[in-house]
Amino acid sequence: MFTGKGGVGKTTCAAATALYHASGGEATLAISTDATPSLSHIFKSEDNNIPTSLSIREIGETEIRQMWDEKFGREVYEVFSAFVDIEYEDFVEFMTSVLPGLGEEFMVDYIREQSRKGVFQNIVWDTAPLGQTLSLLATPALLGNHLKMAPRIYSRLKVGKSSREPVLGILKRWEVLSAENMEFLRNEVNFTMVTIPEALAVAQLEGVFRELGKYNLSVKRIIINNVVKEPDSAFLKTRAEQQRGYLNHIRDNYSSLEIVELPMFPREIKGIQQLREVHKILFQGGI
């Protein structure tokens, strides 16, 4: 799972990683849940030669709504419709659009299912920071606790509007699903943080690490992108000097993690050949 603030090269690193595994013949799925996905775009070039072992999926709002409906949308609707009078279609639009983090929570469940099927040896997920998603994983437990503390209210919400199933029973199953997704993130997912050696990006690292730490999720690797390696002009020398302090900060504060520095490339990374240049650095020579 690749995470980091926007514009740091997260998609490029995810694409290069997926290509690395697929080039070795491993069945690999690359997934993007970015609101403005660029994963497929980054693979395209005139001499396009994507390995047959690589599958690319960009999952947008429409797909998430369909998945939500198929998986547990109606069960969650049973809970919320007990509180407010709302039609199912309006409810789905609200949950997947107004609360996009819940869509991300569902994507964790979707990727967990893909992992269980065993079709792919590697799944590479290009996503946004997970703070909102992680908080929402606790939603069913919080709702259940509130209902338990308000027996007079709960007495009027004992069953779902359509299924007639006890509301607390629906909440319990939703809570179990969220717990399973959290365990999947803890035990089976490798987190890679992508950043750049600039003030705002480095300042945000601490907050993201703290948020992940709340849920006992650990980052395995940090990729520092756009590092000036050969400052052969006054402009690049100035940039290199500015970067030095941020690079030292990351090296000192996160020395227990694997840290990989990607150089600033002279051109846009696009197409298989250029992605290979990236994964050769990410994987120390690679394939």
Secondary structure, 3 states (H helix, E strand, C coil): CEECCCCCCHHHHHHHHHHHHHHCCCCEEEEECCCCCCHHHHHCCCCCCCCCCEEEEECCHHHHHHHHHHHCHHHHHHHHCCCCCCCHHHHHHHHHHHCHHHHHHHHHHHHHHHHHHCCCCEEEEECCCCHHHHHHCCHHHHHHHHHHCCHHHHCCCCECCCCCCEHHHHHHHHHHHHHHHHHHHHHHCCEEEEECCCHHHHHHHHHHHHHHHHCCCCEEEEEEEEECCCCCCHHHHHHHHHHHHHHHHHHHHCCCCEEEEEECCCCCCCCHHHHHHHHHHHCCCCC
